[in-house]
Amino acid sequence: MQPESVVTESAERRDSVRHAFICPAELVEIGGGVRITARTADLSSNGCYIDTLNPLPAGTRLRLWLTKDERRVEFSARVASSHAGFGMGLLFEQLSPEQKVTLESWIVGKSVTAEPKDVFREAIAASSEAAPQPNRLFATRLLKILERKGIVTRSEAAELLRDLNS
């Protein structure tokens, strides 16, 4: 048997760029019944990284449910790398066209079920009238980054920008 570091090194070669992405994740080992509730740390079109203290061994096949913007999507996946005490890298298997569209929308920050963009743009436009220019630009950029990373929702970002006017 190879040391874990050797297995992990060979499994760490990625075919696609990963993007910071945080959302709840539920995992069930196929055939073993182990259930894990965790969260993602990043996402790509081929897989994701799951933060968990007790990762499953490399090669384990599982069912994965990711929930973002009130959309819950099920995936088949395989553990590509396992890091005890930290988490595990998952590789998606046999993605349907619908799953691919959802992944792409999450990656680019345009959730299929997200609120209309005009709510966010209206808040940005309204904030431009009240806040000083440097603060407004900084706040707008920061909130866009936080939204893209899944730390705040579109409506929370819009609300914060409206508060900037107060």
GILINHU-V840244 format. One record per pair of residues at least 6 apart in sequence whose ideal C-beta (glycine too) atoms are under 6 Angstrom apart, sorted by the first residue. I is the first residue (numbers start at 1). J is the second residue. D is the distance in whole Angstrom. If there is no record, write none. Layout:
i=I j=J d=D
i=I j=J d=D
This chain:
i=7 j=58 d=5
i=8 j=81 d=5
i=11 j=58 d=6
i=11 j=80 d=5
i=11 j=81 d=4
i=12 j=81 d=6
i=15 j=46 d=5
i=16 j=44 d=4
i=16 j=45 d=5
i=16 j=46 d=5
i=18 j=42 d=4
i=18 j=44 d=5
i=19 j=43 d=6
i=19 j=107 d=5
i=20 j=42 d=6
i=20 j=149 d=5
i=21 j=40 d=6
i=21 j=42 d=5
i=21 j=43 d=4
i=21 j=150 d=6
i=22 j=39 d=6
i=22 j=150 d=4
i=23 j=40 d=5
i=23 j=66 d=6
i=23 j=67 d=6
i=23 j=68 d=4
i=23 j=150 d=6
i=24 j=39 d=6
i=24 j=67 d=5
i=25 j=38 d=5
i=25 j=39 d=6
i=25 j=40 d=5
i=25 j=50 d=6
i=25 j=66 d=6
i=26 j=37 d=6
i=26 j=65 d=4
i=27 j=36 d=4
i=27 j=62 d=5
i=27 j=64 d=5
i=28 j=35 d=5
i=28 j=63 d=5
i=29 j=60 d=6
i=29 j=62 d=5
i=30 j=61 d=5
i=30 j=62 d=6
i=36 j=52 d=6
i=38 j=50 d=5
i=38 j=51 d=6
i=38 j=52 d=4
i=39 j=51 d=6
i=40 j=48 d=5
i=41 j=49 d=5
i=41 j=51 d=5
i=42 j=49 d=5
i=45 j=103 d=6
i=46 j=92 d=6
i=47 j=90 d=5
i=47 j=91 d=4
i=47 j=92 d=5
i=48 j=90 d=5
i=49 j=87 d=6
i=49 j=89 d=5
i=50 j=87 d=5
i=50 j=88 d=5
i=51 j=87 d=5
i=52 j=87 d=5
i=53 j=85 d=6
i=55 j=82 d=4
i=55 j=87 d=6
i=55 j=88 d=4
i=56 j=79 d=5
i=57 j=82 d=6
i=58 j=79 d=5
i=58 j=82 d=5
i=60 j=79 d=4
i=61 j=78 d=5
i=62 j=77 d=6
i=64 j=75 d=5
i=64 j=77 d=5
i=65 j=72 d=6
i=65 j=74 d=5
i=66 j=73 d=6
i=68 j=106 d=6
i=69 j=111 d=4
i=69 j=113 d=5
i=69 j=114 d=5
i=70 j=113 d=6
i=71 j=113 d=5
i=73 j=102 d=5
i=75 j=92 d=5
i=76 j=93 d=4
i=76 j=94 d=6
i=77 j=90 d=4
i=77 j=92 d=5
i=78 j=91 d=5
i=78 j=93 d=6
i=79 j=88 d=5
i=80 j=89 d=5
i=80 j=91 d=4
i=81 j=89 d=4
i=82 j=88 d=5
i=105 j=111 d=6
i=105 j=112 d=5
i=109 j=148 d=4
i=114 j=154 d=5
i=115 j=154 d=5
i=115 j=155 d=6
i=119 j=158 d=5
i=120 j=154 d=6
i=120 j=158 d=5
i=123 j=158 d=4
i=123 j=161 d=4
i=123 j=162 d=5
i=124 j=140 d=6
i=124 j=161 d=6
i=126 j=165 d=6
i=127 j=136 d=6
i=127 j=161 d=5
i=127 j=164 d=4
i=127 j=165 d=6
i=128 j=136 d=6
i=130 j=165 d=4
i=131 j=164 d=5
i=139 j=164 d=5
i=143 j=157 d=4
i=143 j=160 d=6
i=146 j=152 d=5
i=147 j=154 d=6
i=147 j=157 d=5
